[in-house]
Amino acid sequence: MNTQEIIITWATPVFFALIALELLVAKLRGRSVYHSSDAISSLGLGVISQIVAVFSKLLTLGIYAWCVQRFALFALPADSVWVWISALLIYDFCYYWLHRAGHEVNILWAAHVVHHQSEDYNLSTALRQTGSGMLLGWLFYLPMAVIGFPLEVFVVVALIDLLYQFWVHTELVGRLGWFDRVFCSPSNHRAHHAVNDKYLDKNYGGILILWDRLFGTFIEEDDTDPPIYGTRSPLRSWNPLWANAEVYWATAKDAWHARRWRDKLLVWIKPPGWRPADVAERFPKPAFDIGRARYLPLLSRGLTFYSLVQFALLLGMAVQFLDLAKHLAATELVGYAVFLVLSLSAIGALTEGRRLGVALELARLLATAAIPLLTGGWFGVPHLDGRVVAVWVAIPMLSALVLGWLAVSTASREDPEKAIPG
């Protein structure tokens, strides 16, 4: 197990322990900072980002290693404390510019928007990560390769910078005095996630907020103008595939409808929200309303509990996937990845309170039972004990019965035209 995997292995249970602590503290303070469907959506998107990372690491880290080998100006030693300290500072500086570009260049926003879509602000939001950021994000870190920072140093400082940012995604930690003036803190990052006019495109720092002070993008959280979270074009969906695709799709449509070839290009590289005049005239969009009702489809307590249990089971499968990733054959790896992504999409549709969600979830349960029943194994595990197969088949079948009962009982209490309140 390499250093990166060790750090992730230790960090993951800490993340969930802190989420549980945040829930407890919020309850003791009489505050509601979590909504189950939103949290499932955020955590599911985090899982998908890790699944994508299994396939993209070879590309992104391979390019970095190749650049170090070919273009490094200095042979920096990996056993020097100063190399590690300077690497972390330079990485954080590069991150500032990537993060800033992610808010100022539409094609980069199309990837980064996933992290901002939640209308809650809590520790699960920190784990809400993009599945497409690897397409262009690696470009911003190539200066570190040219300087000569070894790959192993780059990987670890990248993780440190990312892990640091977990704790700043909370409403339960207030102002921290001098700390807020130097470092990215919960107060500073709350302002960053806000859609209020005064907070837009501010506070990009990962670890240090000094970069924002230096380049004029810092703003202090204002108690008289509390942050409202989400995006100015609300997602209004728990579908993780749509969450990753929505801005790409909207931009592609605008590019298609634009009459001038220049505008077909500019729509990708202009700031988010920019549209060619002819497109905006023919296909107007509603003005942003900061007072809009948040997206929170009604879901019965039974279906909410069911969704949480099924998501926990999928989370266990995702952990297994990441553990087996190095050993699975390419076809099995892709198959397992597709199964997990589609399963998370089915849970998303179910929590949207749509009848289609019930159908998709039943199909997922059927596939979950059919794989071990027909093959005698599971992805990466070719032969399971007969008793294990029996349990593996029984769980989704029992789940299907429970889901059917919940759907019918919900429909009997609500509008007879609907299977689930939506």
N, C-alpha and C positions, 0 to 999 in steps of 0.2 A: 504494500500500500504506500503510495507516494505522499509527500507532504500535503498537497492539496486535498487529497481524499481524507487524510487524517483530520485536517481542520474542519472539513465539511461534516465528517462523521461526528465530531464532538459538538459542532455548532448546532446541528439540527435538533437534538433533544432540548438544547438550551433555548432555541427559538420557541418551541412549543410550550416549554415551562414558563417562559416570559409572557406568552400570549395568555396562558391560564392565569398568571399573576395579574395581568392587566384586567382580565375579566373580573377577577375577585375584587381588586381595588375599585374598579368602576362600580361594582354592585354595592360595595360598602359605602361609596360616596353617593349612591343613588343616581348614578348616571348610566345611560345606555350608549355605549360606544361601538357595539357590534350588532350586526344583523346577520343571521345565519346564512342566508342565500348570498349576500355580498361577500362574506368571509369564505364560503365555499368557492365562489368565483375567483377571488384573489388567490387563494391557495392553489386552486386548480391551474390557474395561469402560471403560477410559480413552478408547479410540477411540469407543465408543458415546456417551460423555458429550460428546465434541467434535461428533459428528454431531447430537446433540440441540441443542447450543448454536447450531448454524447456524440452526435454526428458532426457538429461544427468545430469541435476542439482541434481535430486533425488539420482542418483548413487554417483556422485563425492562429493557433500556436505554431503550426508548421510554417506559416508565412513569417511569423516573428522570428523563429529559430533560423530560418533561411536568411533573413535580413541581418541578424546578428553575425552570422558566419561570413556573409559577403560584404557588408557595408560598415561594420562596427569601427568607430574611430579609435576606441580604447578597449583594451582587454581588461575589463573590470573584474576583480576577484570576488567570488561569491562568499568568501569567508571574511569579508571586511564589514565591520559595523557601519562605517560611513557609507559604503556602497548601498547597504540596506536602507539607511536613513534617507539618503539622497534619492534613492529609487522611489521610496514612498512619497516624498515631497513632489518629485517630478510626475509620478503617476497621478497624484491628486490634482496637479496643475493641468495635465492632459485631460483628466476627467472633467474638470471645470469647463474646458472648451468643447468637449464632446457633449456634455450636458447642455451647455448654452446653445450649441448648434442644433441640438435635438429640439429646442424650442423656437429656433429661428429659421430652420430650413425644413420645408414641408416633408421631404422624403425621409428625413431623420425623425421628424415628429411622428410620422406614420408608424415607426417602431416604438418610440418612447411613449406614445400616448397611452399604451396599455397600463403603464404604471400610474397614470393620473385618472383613469376612468372611474375608480371607486368614489362614491359619494360619502363614504366613511373615511375616517383617518385613524387608523390603529395599526398595531404591529403586523396584522395580516396584510395590510397594504404594502408593507415593506417587501413582502415576498411576492407581490404581484409584479411579475417581470415579463418583458417582451420575449416573443419567440423568434423575432426577426432582427434583433439588434446586431447580431453577428454579421449581417450582410455588409455593413459599412463601418460599424463602430471601431473595428480593429485598426482602421487607418489612422485614428487619432493617437495611437500608442506607438506607431513606428519610430517616432523620434527617439524613444527609449532604446530601441534596437540599434539605431544608428549611433547613439552615444556608446553603446556596448554593454548595457545591463544584461546579464545572463538570463536565459529563459526561466530557470528555476526561481530567480529573484523576482522577475516580472510576475510570475504566476502567484507567488505568495503575497506580494504587496497588493496585487489586484484583489485578492481575497480579503486581505485586511481592510482595504478601503471599502469594499462592498459590505463586509460584516459590520463595520463601524456604523454604517448608515441604517442598520436595522432599528436600533433603539430610538432614533430620532422621530420615528413614525408613531407618535402617541400624543393624545390630547391631555394626558394625565400628569405630565411633567411641565411645570410652569417655567417662568423666567429663571435664568441661572447666572445673572449678574455678568461678571467679567467673561465668563465662559462663552456667553452668547456673542461677545464682541470678537472672539478669536476663532471659535470652532462652529461648525454646523451643529445646531442644537435642535431640540424639538420645537422651540419657539420659532427659530429661523426657518425650519423646514415646513412648519405649518403654513407660513406665509408663502413659501414656494408652491405648495399644492393648491393654494386658493385661486378661485376664479374671479374674485373681486378686482375691480379695475386697478386699484392701487398696488396690488400684489403681483400682477401679471409679469411673467418673465423676470423674476428676481430670485436671488439666493440659490445659485447653482452649485456652490461648493459641496464637495463630498465629505471631507474631514475638516478642512479649513474654510471658514467663511471669509478669511482675509482676502482670498482671490476676488470675491464680490466687492469688498471694500476698495480694492485696488483698481478694479475695472468698472466701477460705477453701477453694479447690479445689485447692491445690497439694499434691503429695506427691513425695517424693524416691525415686528408684529404690533398691531394697534388694537388695544382692548376695546376701543369705540367702534371698530370695524372688524368684527370677528370673521375669520376665514370661512368661506363657503367652498366645499370641496367638489371635485369632479372635473369635467371639461366643459368648454363653451358649446360644444356639439355633443350633448350627452349620448352615451352608448345605448342606454335603455335596453339592455339584454344581458343575460348571464351566459351566453354562448361564447366559449373561449376561442373558437375559430373566427367568429365574427369580430370579437374584441381585437384580435391580431390583424384582421383584414380590413376593418371599416374605413380607415383613412386612405389606405392604398386604393380601395375600390372607389371611394368618393373622388380621389384625385384622378384616377384613370378615367372616370366618367367625364370630369371637367376637361381633361386633356382631349378626350374624344370629341366633345361638343365644341371645343374652341375652334374658331375659324382660321386663326393665324397660326402658322407653324411655330412662330416665336413664343406664343402663349402656351402652346402644347408642351414646350420645354420649361417655360418659366413657372408653370403651375406646380412643378416638382421641387423647384429650388427657391421659390419665394417663401416668405413666412407663412405659417399655418393660417388659414382663413382667407388668404388672398385668392381671388378668382378673376379670370378675364372678364372685362366689362360685358362682352356680348353673352357670355355664359351666365353671369349673374342676372342679367336682364331676362333671359329666356327661361332660366331655371332658378328662380329666387328661393332662398332659404329663410325660414323664420328668424327674426331677430333674437339674440340671446336674452333670456329672462332669468336673472339671478334668483328670482323668487319662485321659480318653477317647482312643482312638486317632485320630490325625489322618486326614483324608480324603485319600487318595492312591491311587486305583485303579492297579493294575498296568498297565503299557503296555510293549510290546516296544521295544527300541532303535530298530528300523526305523520303527515307528509314531511314536515320539517325534521322531525326526529328520524324518519326513514332516510331522508337525504343525507343527514349527518353521518348515520351509521354506514351507508353505502359509500360515502366519500372516504370515510376512515378505512374501509376495506380497500378501496382503490389506492389510497395513499400507501398502504402496506404493499400492494402490488408494484407501485412506482419505486418504492425502496428496493424491492427485489430486482426490478428492471435495472436500476442503477448499479446494483451489486453484481449482476450478471453481465453487464454491458461488455466487459472486456473478453468474456468467454463465449458469448453467443455467436453463432454463425450469422452472417449479414442478413439472410432471409428471415431468420427467427427474430433478430433484433428489430428489423423494420416491422415485421408482423406484430410484435409485442408493442412497439411504439404506436402503431396505428390503432391497435386495440385500446390502449390506454387513452389516447387522444379522443377517439370516438366515444369511449365510455364517459369521459369527463364532459363531453358535449351533450350526451344523453342526460346526465345529472343536471347540467345547466338548463336544458329544455324543461326538465321536470320542475325545477325550482322557479321557472317562469310562470308556472301555473297553467300550462297549456295541455290540451288533450294529446297533442303530438308528443309531448314529453313522456306521457305514460306509455305510448306505443314504442317510443325509442328505448325507454328504460326496460320494458319487457323484452325487446329484441336483444338488448345487452345482456340481460340475465340469461336468456336462452343460449346465447353464444358462450357465456361464461360456463354454463353447465355442459354444453355440447363438446367443448374442446377436450376436457379430461375424459368425458364419457366415450368419445369416439377414438381418441388417441392413446388413452391410458396415461397421459402425461400432461405437462404444461410447458409453456415457453421456457426453454433452458433446462427443463427437468423431464427427460424423455420417458422415465418409468416411475410411476407413483404406486405406492402400496394400495391395494384394493380398498382398504378402509379409508385411506386418505381420499381416494377418488370418490367414494360414497359420500363423505362429508362435503367434498368440494362441489359435488352435484347437488347435494341436499340444500346447501346454503342459498344458492340463487333460486332454486325451486321454491323454497319456503319464502324467500324474499318476494317472488312473483305473486304468491298467494296473498301475502301481506299487502303488497302494492295494490292488487286488484280489490281487496277488501276496503282499503283506504280510499281508493278512487270512487268506488260505488257509494260508500258511506258519505263521502264529501259531496258527491253529486246529489244525493238524496236530501241534503240540507240546503243546497244552493239552487240556483236557477237550473231547472231541468234541461235546459239547452246546453249546459256546460258540464263537463266531467269534473273540472277543478275550477275553483274561483280564479279569475285572471285579471 
